Amino acid sequence: MRGKYLGDSYDLVKRFWFENLYAIAPLYAHPKFVPGQIRSAYEAVTSIPILVLESVPKGTIGILLDPDTGIPLPKSSKRTTVSHATLPFTMDVFEKFHPKYVICFDQSYDRQHELSRKEQRQTKMEFLSKHGFASFYYVSHAPFLFTTKTPESLAEIRTHLMSLGIPETRLELSAAP
């Protein structure tokens, strides 16, 4: 999350996630992706509190990963940085903090790759599936990857979002069996 983009329409989508997924599990932003100097402004515009890694809230939570760019393809040499959250990092978040779900902003597409944007999203979801995670994409100008440990939790979130009026066509599931 770069300060120069603070308050853009993507942040309003994040606020929507916070307000509407609260009933499933309150959402917290992972601090790795929100620079210290903009944290209070970030919390104000998105309503999402920054997760304090040393004192994770008790009970069920969700975690937002908010890299500048998004998620690189699984075989990419990119590391987790302020710009990119790798899929192994996402899986590690589940191991360390045990959230019910993780949402990751993902506008990362390899333009030189032979795979289309949709095929790249599918590749990312297939990687997660092979490692025991369920996922779907919210596909829009502000795309987000939703990941859970169980298909039941994923279905709960999808059903809830559709009950809010989000068309099912915006919630892209993995094509993998």
C-alpha positions in Angstrom: 0.0 0.0 0.0 1.6 3.2 -1.1 0.7 6.5 0.5 0.1 8.2 -2.8 -2.9 5.8 -3.5 -4.4 6.2 0.0 -8.2 6.9 -0.3 -8.6 5.6 -3.9 -11.5 3.4 -4.9 -9.6 0.3 -4.0 -9.6 1.4 -0.4 -13.4 1.7 -0.5 -13.6 -1.9 -1.7 -11.4 -2.8 1.3 -13.8 -0.9 3.6 -16.6 -2.9 2.0 -14.8 -6.2 2.9 -14.3 -5.0 6.5 -17.9 -3.9 7.0 -19.5 -6.9 5.3 -17.3 -9.7 6.4 -17.3 -8.7 10.0 -20.1 -11.1 10.8 -18.0 -14.0 9.5 -14.7 -12.8 11.2 -13.4 -9.3 11.8 -10.7 -8.2 9.3 -7.2 -7.0 10.2 -4.5 -5.7 7.8 -1.1 -7.4 8.0 1.4 -4.7 8.9 4.1 -5.8 6.4 2.2 -4.1 3.6 1.1 -0.9 5.3 4.0 1.6 6.0 4.1 3.0 9.5 3.7 6.6 8.4 0.3 6.0 6.8 -1.2 3.4 9.2 -3.6 5.7 11.1 -4.8 7.2 7.8 -5.1 3.7 6.3 -7.2 2.6 9.3 -9.4 5.7 9.0 -10.2 5.3 5.3 -10.5 1.5 5.2 -11.8 1.0 8.8 -9.4 -2.0 8.9 -7.2 -2.1 12.0 -3.6 -3.0 11.6 -2.8 -6.4 13.1 -0.3 -6.3 16.0 1.8 -9.4 15.4 2.8 -9.7 19.0 -0.8 -9.7 20.3 -3.1 -11.3 17.7 -6.7 -11.0 18.8 -8.3 -14.0 20.4 -11.1 -15.6 18.5 -11.9 -15.8 14.8 -10.3 -13.2 12.5 -9.6 -12.5 8.8 -6.4 -11.0 7.5 -5.9 -8.7 4.6 -2.7 -8.7 2.7 -2.4 -5.4 0.9 0.7 -5.4 -1.3 1.3 -2.6 -3.8 1.0 -4.9 -6.8 -0.2 -8.3 -5.7 0.7 -12.0 -6.0 3.4 -13.2 -8.3 2.9 -16.5 -10.2 4.0 -19.5 -8.1 7.2 -20.2 -10.2 8.3 -16.5 -10.1 11.5 -15.6 -8.4 9.9 -12.7 -6.6 10.0 -12.6 -2.8 7.4 -11.3 -0.4 7.9 -7.5 -0.2 5.8 -4.4 0.2 4.9 -4.8 -3.5 4.3 -8.6 -3.7 2.8 -11.2 -1.4 3.8 -14.7 -2.5 1.5 -17.7 -2.2 3.8 -19.4 0.3 3.7 -16.2 2.5 -0.2 -16.4 2.3 -0.1 -20.1 3.4 2.4 -19.1 6.2 -0.1 -16.5 7.5 -2.6 -19.3 8.1 0.1 -21.3 10.0 1.1 -18.4 12.2 -2.1 -16.6 12.9 -4.9 -19.2 12.2 -7.3 -16.8 10.5 -10.6 -18.0 9.1 -9.8 -16.4 5.8 -7.1 -14.3 4.1 -7.9 -11.7 1.4 -5.0 -10.5 -0.8 -5.1 -7.6 -3.2 -3.9 -8.9 -6.5 -3.3 -6.8 -9.6 -0.1 -8.6 -10.4 -0.1 -10.0 -14.0 2.9 -11.0 -15.9 2.3 -9.2 -19.2 5.1 -11.2 -21.0 3.7 -14.6 -19.9 1.9 -16.9 -22.4 -1.0 -17.3 -19.9 -4.0 -14.9 -20.0 -4.9 -13.0 -16.9 -7.6 -15.5 -16.1 -5.2 -18.4 -16.6 -2.7 -16.7 -14.3 -5.5 -16.4 -11.6 -6.3 -20.1 -12.2 -2.6 -21.0 -11.8 -2.5 -19.2 -8.4 -5.7 -20.9 -7.2 -4.5 -24.3 -8.4 -1.2 -23.9 -6.5 -3.2 -23.2 -3.3 -5.5 -26.1 -3.9 -2.5 -28.5 -4.3 -1.4 -27.3 -0.8 -4.8 -27.9 0.8 -6.4 -24.4 0.6 -9.6 -23.3 -1.0 -9.8 -20.0 -2.9 -11.7 -17.7 -5.2 -11.1 -14.4 -6.9 -13.2 -11.3 -6.7 -12.6 -10.2 -10.3 -13.0 -6.4 -11.0 -10.8 -3.3 -11.4 -9.7 -4.0 -7.8 -9.2 -7.8 -7.8 -8.8 -9.8 -4.6 -7.9 -13.4 -3.9 -9.9 -15.0 -1.0 -8.3 -18.0 0.6 -9.5 -20.3 3.4 -8.4 -23.6 4.9 -11.7 -25.3 4.1 -14.2 -25.4 1.2 -17.0 -24.8 3.8 -15.5 -21.5 4.9 -14.9 -20.5 1.3 -18.6 -21.3 0.5 -19.8 -19.3 3.5 -17.9 -16.2 2.3 -19.0 -16.6 -1.3 -22.7 -17.1 -0.3 -22.5 -14.1 2.0 -21.0 -11.9 -0.7 -23.7 -13.0 -3.2 -26.4 -12.3 -0.6 -25.0 -8.7 -0.6 -25.7 -8.5 -4.3 -22.2 -9.3 -5.7 -22.9 -11.3 -8.9 -21.7 -14.9 -8.8 -19.8 -14.1 -12.1 -17.5 -11.8 -10.2 -16.5 -14.6 -7.8 -14.3 -16.8 -9.9 -13.6 -20.3 -8.6 -10.7 -22.6 -9.6 -11.4 -24.7 -12.6 -9.2 -27.5 -11.0 -11.2 -30.6 -9.9 
